[in-house]
């Protein structure tokens, strides 16, 4: 865009369009704006990815503002002001607020500029001042103005889009935290908030899932956001709510109307794990998740969320290699650990001399007992430990001597397994 140079004897004044052309464009202003708007509505491709076009009146106003900008800058031989550019860029703001692509808006301005160019040439044709130099000057103004408008539309769109997303993200976070903390008085008001965010809420209730991305032996620092991106690629039922409650944690509210839906949440975690394994490749990343129980209604969500957190922490200590830990599976351990002294007495009574740190080969014996209880047979325990079965048999005989009981009795096995679990939690 040509700039207005300071007026001095040593500098040239920026060229201006002939007054006759400007007067003719002023006269045709309204018709040109409608013509440009028709071309935009007809020729720009609007589809599912770009959304429905803005209202026709908004397009006409934007085209009229574009003509105003062109005439003002051509009449006064100056760049467009921020206010003039802001009026032209309104379509970009509308598109951003509706969460749609900016590309159709830029295409619209390109089409509108071409229509304006053709209209200007038609108005100028036959005029005595219509020299090649004057036409080149017109082209310079038209396309310089288009460059300015395109840059402003893009900048305005991106700014409005960022603000819109931030407002939506904050509102979504407030809604999610209200649900998991039971910090709301009226379910109707909560439903209204969800409707404003285009986020349907399942009134029957939810099962809560707490998950982290594990890298090696550590939780991924940005694992919550990474898991949210992976989960967004999965086909999820209507009403599922996802939110990274902190950078490392993804919380999921799985819609449910009965305890049986816990299985649906478990299958979701399995699919999430499959996608993480496929994307991580040789990095060895995996998912660790805790699943709460089902409690009816929206006020039951906070209880399920607390259970999911408890299941996650308890499962992480008991079975760190497992992907999913259900709250119902760790209830016995949770009940006993609520009374630490009682739990310590139970462990001491069940494991007896195996707790003595001075016991020779204590670690190997403890490892063998855990493998045997988990696998259920000498052969499978030997495979898991990478030992010969005779070594495992020898250690089991030593364990029977220390613990004073038959390790094949179901009640004994259950008692020892619970004792080992409590030892890890205390």
VEXTIBA-937926 format. One record per residue (C-alpha): y, z negated, x negated; residue in one letter. Coordinates in steps of 0.02 Angstrom, whole numbers. Each point is the difference from the previous one (the first is absolute). Layout:
pt north: Y, up: Z, east: X, code: A
...
This chain:
pt north: 0, up: 0, east: 0, code: X
pt north: 166, up: 48, east: -70, code: X
pt north: 108, up: -152, east: -42, code: X
pt north: 187, up: -16, east: 27, code: X
pt north: 76, up: 5, east: -174, code: X
pt north: 162, up: -92, east: -42, code: X
pt north: 148, up: 114, east: 31, code: X
pt north: 80, up: 44, east: -166, code: X
pt north: 68, up: 153, east: -83, code: X
pt north: -146, up: 8, east: -121, code: X
pt north: -138, up: -16, east: 132, code: X
pt north: -54, up: 115, east: 140, code: X
pt north: -1, up: -58, east: 180, code: X
pt north: -172, up: 4, east: 80, code: X
pt north: -25, up: 158, east: 105, code: X
pt north: 15, up: -13, east: 190, code: X
pt north: -73, up: 103, east: 140, code: X
pt north: 121, up: 117, east: 89, code: X
pt north: 88, up: -88, east: 145, code: X
pt north: -51, up: 140, east: 117, code: X
pt north: -184, up: -37, east: -28, code: X
pt north: 24, up: -187, east: 23, code: X
pt north: 92, up: 30, east: 165, code: X
pt north: -140, up: 114, east: 61, code: X
pt north: -133, up: -129, east: -46, code: X
pt north: 97, up: -136, east: 89, code: X
pt north: 1, up: 108, east: 156, code: X
pt north: -188, up: 31, east: -10, code: X
pt north: -42, up: -180, east: -47, code: X
pt north: -87, up: -56, east: 162, code: X
pt north: -102, up: 160, east: 19, code: X
pt north: -56, up: -4, east: -181, code: X
pt north: -59, up: -181, east: 16, code: X
pt north: -106, up: 44, east: 153, code: X
pt north: -69, up: 154, east: -88, code: X
pt north: -48, up: -105, east: -152, code: X
pt north: -82, up: -132, east: 110, code: X
pt north: -103, up: 131, east: 92, code: X
pt north: -62, up: 68, east: -165, code: X
pt north: -46, up: -174, east: -61, code: X
pt north: -99, up: -43, east: 157, code: X
pt north: -86, up: 170, east: 4, code: X
pt north: -39, up: 32, east: -184, code: X
pt north: -32, up: -169, east: -79, code: X
pt north: -184, up: -49, east: 1, code: X
pt north: -26, up: -169, east: 83, code: X
pt north: -180, up: -60, east: 5, code: X
pt north: -101, up: -161, east: 1, code: X
pt north: 45, up: -37, east: -181, code: X
pt north: 188, up: 21, east: 24, code: X
pt north: 18, up: -69, east: 175, code: X
pt north: 95, up: 63, east: 151, code: X
pt north: 171, up: 78, east: -35, code: X
pt north: 157, up: -104, east: 30, code: X
pt north: 91, up: 19, east: 165, code: X
pt north: 85, up: 169, east: 20, code: X
pt north: 169, up: -86, east: 21, code: X
pt north: -24, up: -86, east: -169, code: X
pt north: -39, up: 167, east: -82, code: X
pt north: 155, up: 80, east: 79, code: X
pt north: 108, up: -145, east: -61, code: X
pt north: -70, up: 16, east: -176, code: X
pt north: 30, up: 188, east: -2, code: X
pt north: 178, up: -25, east: 63, code: X
pt north: 29, up: -132, east: -134, code: X
pt north: -66, up: 123, east: -130, code: X
pt north: 124, up: 131, east: 58, code: X
pt north: 141, up: -128, east: -3, code: X
pt north: -47, up: -44, east: -178, code: X
pt north: -3, up: 182, east: -51, code: X
pt north: 168, up: 41, east: 80, code: X
pt north: 85, up: -156, east: -69, code: X
pt north: -58, up: 32, east: -177, code: X
pt north: 40, up: 187, east: 13, code: X
pt north: 172, up: -31, east: 77, code: X
pt north: 51, up: -128, east: -131, code: X
pt north: -104, up: 63, east: -148, code: X
pt north: -77, up: -170, east: -34, code: X
pt north: -171, up: -85, east: -3, code: X
pt north: -65, up: -82, east: 157, code: X
pt north: 44, up: -182, east: 28, code: X
pt north: -132, up: -136, east: 24, code: X
pt north: 49, up: -17, east: 183, code: X
pt north: -25, up: 186, east: 30, code: X
pt north: -168, up: -3, east: -87, code: X
pt north: -53, up: -157, east: 96, code: X
pt north: 29, up: 87, east: 167, code: X
pt north: -103, up: 150, east: -54, code: X
pt north: -141, up: -111, east: -65, code: X
pt north: -32, up: -89, east: 166, code: X
pt north: -156, up: 104, east: 33, code: X
pt north: -75, up: -70, east: -161, code: X
pt north: 30, up: -177, east: 62, code: X
pt north: -79, up: 39, east: 169, code: X
pt north: -151, up: 76, east: -86, code: X
pt north: -19, up: -150, east: -115, code: X
pt north: 9, up: -125, east: 142, code: X
pt north: -139, up: 91, east: 90, code: X
pt north: -107, up: -10, east: -159, code: X
pt north: -13, up: 191, east: -15, code: X
pt north: 15, up: 124, east: -143, code: X
pt north: 171, up: 57, east: -63, code: X
pt north: -60, up: 176, east: -40, code: X
pt north: 32, up: 71, east: 176, code: X
pt north: 179, up: -65, east: -9, code: X
pt north: 31, up: 90, east: -166, code: X
pt north: -80, up: 157, east: 73, code: X
pt north: 115, up: -18, east: 151, code: X
pt north: 154, up: -3, east: -109, code: X
pt north: -59, up: 151, east: -99, code: X
pt north: -25, up: 97, east: 163, code: X
pt north: 167, up: -60, east: 68, code: X
pt north: 89, up: 53, east: -161, code: X
pt north: -78, up: 173, east: 12, code: X
pt north: 56, up: 17, east: 181, code: X
pt north: 174, up: -59, east: -48, code: X
pt north: 6, up: 124, east: -142, code: X
pt north: -47, up: 144, east: 116, code: X
pt north: 130, up: -57, east: 128, code: X
pt north: 134, up: -11, east: -133, code: X
pt north: -38, up: 176, east: -62, code: X
pt north: 5, up: 62, east: 180, code: X
pt north: 170, up: -81, east: 28, code: X
pt north: 65, up: 67, east: -164, code: X
pt north: -67, up: 177, east: 17, code: X
pt north: 141, up: 129, east: 13, code: X
pt north: 136, up: -121, east: -51, code: X
pt north: 124, up: 78, east: -123, code: X
pt north: -21, up: -147, east: -120, code: X
pt north: -191, up: 13, east: -1, code: X
pt north: -14, up: 52, east: -182, code: X
pt north: -159, up: -27, east: -104, code: X
pt north: 92, up: -139, east: -92, code: X
pt north: 42, up: -87, east: 164, code: X
pt north: -179, up: 14, east: 63, code: X
pt north: -65, up: -75, east: -164, code: X
pt north: 124, up: -140, east: 22, code: X
pt north: -68, up: -32, east: 177, code: X
pt north: -179, up: -1, east: -67, code: X
pt north: 50, up: -127, east: -132, code: X
pt north: 72, up: -116, east: 132, code: X
pt north: -147, up: 18, east: 119, code: X
pt north: -137, up: -32, east: -126, code: X
pt north: 95, up: -133, east: -97, code: X
pt north: 25, up: -92, east: 165, code: X
pt north: -187, up: 22, east: 37, code: X
pt north: -45, up: -78, east: -169, code: X
pt north: 113, up: -148, east: 37, code: X
pt north: -72, up: -23, east: 173, code: X
pt north: -181, up: 12, east: -60, code: X
pt north: 32, up: -130, east: -136, code: X
pt north: 87, up: -117, east: 122, code: X
pt north: -134, up: 20, east: 134, code: X
pt north: -137, up: -40, east: -127, code: X
pt north: 94, up: -151, east: -68, code: X
pt north: 41, up: -65, east: 173, code: X
pt north: -176, up: 30, east: 63, code: X
pt north: -79, up: -93, east: -146, code: X
pt north: 120, up: -146, east: 18, code: X
pt north: -25, up: -11, east: 189, code: X
pt north: -188, up: 20, east: -21, code: X
pt north: -7, up: -143, east: -126, code: X
pt north: 103, up: -113, east: 113, code: X
pt north: -108, up: 47, east: 150, code: X
pt north: -161, up: -36, east: -95, code: X
pt north: 67, up: -164, east: -66, code: X
pt north: 51, up: -57, east: 173, code: X
pt north: -169, up: 54, east: 69, code: X
pt north: -93, up: -85, east: -143, code: X
pt north: 96, up: -162, east: 24, code: X
pt north: -28, up: 4, east: 188, code: X
pt north: -186, up: 36, east: -24, code: X
pt north: -13, up: -144, east: -125, code: X
pt north: 86, up: -119, east: 123, code: X
pt north: -120, up: 52, east: 138, code: X
pt north: -153, up: -20, east: -112, code: X
pt north: 53, up: -171, east: -65, code: X
pt north: 37, up: -59, east: 177, code: X
pt north: -179, up: 44, east: 47, code: X
pt north: -89, up: -79, east: -150, code: X
pt north: 107, up: -158, east: 5, code: X
pt north: -2, up: -20, east: 190, code: X
pt north: 190, up: -8, east: -12, code: X
pt north: 43, up: 71, east: 170, code: X
pt north: 29, up: -72, east: 173, code: X
pt north: -20, up: 150, east: 112, code: X
pt north: -136, up: 132, east: -11, code: X
pt north: 110, up: 113, east: 107, code: X
pt north: 142, up: -8, east: -126, code: X
pt north: -124, up: 38, east: -139, code: X
pt north: -64, up: 151, east: 96, code: X
pt north: 179, up: 61, east: 18, code: X
pt north: 28, up: -13, east: -187, code: X
pt north: -161, up: 96, east: -31, code: X
pt north: 50, up: 134, east: 126, code: X
pt north: 167, up: 24, east: -89, code: X
pt north: -97, up: 30, east: -162, code: X
pt north: -124, up: 117, east: 88, code: X
pt north: -135, up: -124, east: -50, code: X
pt north: -121, up: -39, east: 142, code: X
pt north: -70, up: -177, east: 5, code: X
pt north: -174, up: -39, east: 68, code: X
pt north: 28, up: -146, east: 118, code: X
pt north: -185, up: -48, east: -1, code: X
pt north: 12, up: -59, east: -180, code: X
pt north: -37, up: 43, east: -181, code: X
pt north: -117, up: -39, east: -143, code: X
pt north: 96, up: -33, east: -161, code: X
pt north: -49, up: 74, east: -168, code: X
pt north: 76, up: -54, east: -168, code: X
pt north: -38, up: 117, east: -145, code: X
pt north: 46, up: 24, east: -182, code: X
pt north: -31, up: 137, east: -127, code: X
pt north: -100, up: -69, east: -147, code: X
pt north: 21, up: 82, east: -170, code: X
pt north: -135, up: -65, east: -116, code: X
pt north: 8, up: -188, east: 23, code: X
pt north: 180, up: -8, east: 61, code: X
pt north: 92, up: 37, east: 161, code: X
pt north: 108, up: 157, east: -13, code: X
pt north: 184, up: -46, east: -7, code: X
pt north: 46, up: 141, east: 120, code: X
pt north: -169, up: 5, east: 84, code: X
pt north: 67, up: -41, east: 173, code: X
pt north: 110, up: 154, east: 4, code: X
pt north: -137, up: 108, east: -77, code: X
pt north: -125, up: -56, east: 132, code: X
pt north: 128, up: 34, east: 138, code: X
pt north: 17, up: 179, east: -62, code: X
pt north: -190, up: 22, east: -2, code: X
pt north: -20, up: -79, east: 173, code: X
pt north: 132, up: 118, east: 70, code: X
pt north: -115, up: 147, east: -42, code: X
pt north: -144, up: -70, east: 104, code: X
pt north: -28, up: 36, east: 183, code: X
pt north: 43, up: -164, east: 85, code: X
pt north: -9, up: -52, east: 182, code: X
pt north: 158, up: -17, east: 102, code: X
pt north: 84, up: -168, east: -22, code: X
pt north: -50, up: -37, east: -181, code: X
pt north: 142, up: -87, east: -94, code: X
pt north: 15, up: 9, east: -189, code: X
pt north: 122, up: -95, east: -111, code: X
pt north: 10, up: -44, east: -184, code: X
pt north: 43, up: -185, east: 18, code: X
pt north: 33, up: -6, east: -188, code: X
pt north: -14, up: 131, east: -138, code: X
pt north: -184, up: -41, east: -32, code: X
pt north: -63, up: -31, east: 178, code: X
pt north: -29, up: 114, east: 148, code: X
pt north: -21, up: -87, east: 168, code: X
pt north: -79, up: 96, east: 144, code: X
pt north: -6, up: -48, east: 183, code: X
pt north: -150, up: 87, east: 78, code: X
pt north: 10, up: 16, east: 192, code: X
pt north: -141, up: -94, east: 86, code: X
pt north: -51, up: -60, east: 171, code: X
pt north: -158, up: -94, east: -51, code: X
pt north: -83, up: -81, east: -152, code: X
pt north: -104, up: 159, east: -21, code: X
pt north: 155, up: 91, east: -65, code: X
pt north: -14, up: -97, east: -163, code: X
pt north: -129, up: 131, east: -48, code: X
pt north: 130, up: 136, east: 26, code: X
pt north: 115, up: -89, east: -123, code: X
pt north: -144, up: -14, east: -123, code: X
pt north: -33, up: 187, east: 12, code: X
pt north: 185, up: 33, east: -30, code: X
pt north: -9, up: -99, east: -163, code: X
pt north: -155, up: 100, east: -50, code: X
pt north: 93, up: 164, east: 28, code: X
pt north: 149, up: -67, east: -96, code: X
pt north: -116, up: -44, east: -145, code: X
pt north: -75, up: 176, east: 1, code: X
pt north: 172, up: 78, east: -13, code: X
pt north: 53, up: -119, east: -139, code: X
pt north: -157, up: 39, east: -101, code: X
pt north: 28, up: 187, east: 23, code: X
pt north: 181, up: -9, east: -55, code: X
pt north: -20, up: -127, east: -140, code: X
pt north: -136, up: 99, east: -90, code: X
pt north: -43, up: -86, east: -165, code: X
pt north: 129, up: -138, east: 22, code: X
pt north: -125, up: -110, east: 91, code: X
pt north: 119, up: -58, east: 136, code: X
pt north: -72, up: -74, east: 158, code: X
pt north: 53, up: -89, east: 159, code: X
pt north: -22, up: -184, east: 37, code: X
pt north: 30, up: -52, east: 180, code: X
pt north: -13, up: -151, east: 115, code: X
pt north: -26, up: 21, east: 187, code: X
pt north: 47, up: -130, east: 131, code: X
pt north: -81, up: -30, east: 167, code: X
pt north: 55, up: 64, east: 170, code: X
pt north: 111, up: -112, east: 105, code: X
pt north: 65, up: 72, east: 165, code: X
pt north: 181, up: 48, east: 29, code: X
pt north: 148, up: 23, east: -116, code: X
pt north: 12, up: -187, east: -32, code: X
pt north: -176, up: 7, east: -73, code: X
pt north: 54, up: 115, east: -142, code: X
pt north: 71, up: -139, east: -109, code: X
pt north: -166, up: -93, east: 5, code: X
pt north: -98, up: 157, east: -46, code: X
pt north: 123, up: 34, east: -142, code: X
pt north: -22, up: -176, east: -70, code: X
pt north: -188, up: 22, east: 9, code: X
pt north: 12, up: 167, east: -91, code: X
pt north: 97, up: -85, east: -141, code: X
pt north: -129, up: -140, east: -9, code: X
pt north: -143, up: 125, east: -1, code: X
pt north: 84, up: 100, east: -138, code: X
pt north: 30, up: -150, east: -115, code: X
pt north: -171, up: -79, east: 32, code: X
pt north: -92, up: 166, east: -19, code: X
pt north: 93, up: 39, east: -161, code: X
pt north: -68, up: -160, east: -78, code: X
pt north: -175, up: 10, east: 72, code: X
pt north: -40, up: 185, east: -16, code: X
pt north: 135, up: 85, east: -106, code: X
pt north: -94, up: 166, east: -5, code: X
pt north: -10, up: 17, east: 190, code: X
pt north: 123, up: 110, east: 95, code: X
pt north: 6, up: -88, east: 170, code: X
pt north: -1, up: -185, east: 38, code: X
pt north: -10, up: -51, east: 183, code: X
pt north: 68, up: -168, east: 56, code: X
pt north: -155, up: -38, east: 104, code: X
pt north: -107, up: 18, east: -156, code: X
pt north: 90, up: -138, east: -97, code: X
pt north: 27, up: -127, east: 139, code: X
pt north: -129, up: -126, east: -70, code: X
pt north: 86, up: 2, east: -171, code: X
pt north: 172, up: -16, east: 79, code: X
pt north: -53, up: -147, east: 109, code: X
pt north: -73, up: -97, east: -147, code: X
pt north: 145, up: 35, east: -119, code: X
pt north: 120, up: -77, east: 125, code: X
pt north: -73, up: -166, east: -59, code: X
pt north: -10, up: 20, east: -190, code: X
pt north: -81, up: -170, east: -32, code: X
pt north: -139, up: 38, east: 123, code: X
pt north: -24, up: 172, east: -75, code: X
pt north: -10, up: -74, east: -176, code: X
pt north: -133, up: -123, east: 57, code: X
pt north: -101, up: 142, east: 78, code: X
pt north: 10, up: 104, east: -161, code: X
pt north: -47, up: -147, east: -109, code: X
pt north: -147, up: -44, east: 112, code: X
pt north: -63, up: 180, east: 11, code: X
pt north: 20, up: 57, east: -180, code: X
pt north: -33, up: -168, east: -83, code: X
pt north: -39, up: 15, east: -186, code: X
pt north: 49, up: 185, east: 1, code: X
pt north: 182, up: -59, east: -2, code: X
pt north: -18, up: -93, east: -164, code: X
pt north: 104, up: 98, east: -129, code: X
pt north: -114, up: -65, east: -140, code: X
pt north: -153, up: 83, east: 78, code: X
pt north: -76, up: 128, east: -118, code: X
pt north: 16, up: 182, east: 62, code: X
pt north: 94, up: -64, east: 153, code: X
pt north: 100, up: 161, east: 24, code: X
pt north: -155, up: 111, east: -8, code: X
pt north: -91, up: -110, east: 124, code: X
pt north: 147, up: 2, east: 120, code: X
pt north: 13, up: 188, east: -15, code: X
pt north: -187, up: 20, east: 35, code: X
pt north: 8, up: -115, east: 152, code: X
pt north: 144, up: 101, east: 74, code: X
pt north: -89, up: 166, east: -29, code: X
pt north: -164, up: -63, east: 74, code: X
pt north: 84, up: -71, east: 156, code: X
pt north: 102, up: 160, east: 24, code: X
pt north: -142, up: 125, east: -30, code: X
pt north: -145, up: -97, east: 76, code: X
pt north: -135, up: 51, east: -125, code: X
pt north: -42, up: -21, east: -183, code: X
pt north: -8, up: 188, east: -28, code: X
pt north: 172, up: 35, east: 75, code: X
pt north: 78, up: -148, east: -88, code: X
pt north: -70, up: 60, east: -167, code: X
pt north: 70, up: 173, east: 31, code: X
pt north: 171, up: -70, east: 44, code: X
pt north: 3, up: -110, east: -155, code: X
pt north: -74, up: 132, east: -115, code: X
pt north: -143, up: -117, east: -50, code: X
pt north: -189, up: 8, east: -5, code: X
pt north: -80, up: -77, east: 156, code: X
pt north: -93, up: -127, east: -107, code: X
pt north: 167, up: -65, east: -66, code: X
pt north: 59, up: -22, east: 178, code: X
pt north: -164, up: -88, east: 49, code: X
pt north: 19, up: -119, east: -147, code: X
pt north: 179, up: -43, east: 50, code: X
pt north: -50, up: -25, east: 183, code: X
pt north: -134, up: -126, east: -53, code: X
pt north: 133, up: -93, east: -98, code: X
pt north: 115, up: 3, east: 153, code: X
pt north: -136, up: -71, east: 111, code: X
pt north: -23, up: -141, east: -124, code: X
pt north: 188, up: -37, east: -5, code: X
pt north: 34, up: 17, east: 186, code: X
pt north: -161, up: -81, east: 59, code: X
pt north: -45, up: 121, east: 137, code: X
pt north: -85, up: 164, east: 46, code: X
pt north: 127, up: 141, east: -15, code: X
pt north: -96, up: 107, east: 126, code: X
pt north: 28, up: -121, east: 144, code: X
pt north: 136, up: 78, east: 113, code: X
pt north: 90, up: -165, east: 30, code: X
pt north: 6, up: -34, east: -187, code: X
pt north: 64, up: 173, east: -38, code: X
pt north: 137, up: -18, east: 132, code: X
pt north: 52, up: -170, east: -67, code: X
pt north: 7, up: 62, east: -180, code: X
pt north: 97, up: 157, east: 47, code: X
pt north: 129, up: -104, east: 93, code: X
pt north: 14, up: -119, east: -146, code: X
pt north: 30, up: 143, east: -123, code: X
pt north: 133, up: 72, east: 115, code: X
pt north: 89, up: -167, east: 19, code: X
pt north: -2, up: -25, east: -188, code: X
pt north: 101, up: 161, east: -19, code: X
pt north: 124, up: -52, east: 133, code: X
pt north: 33, up: -178, east: -56, code: X
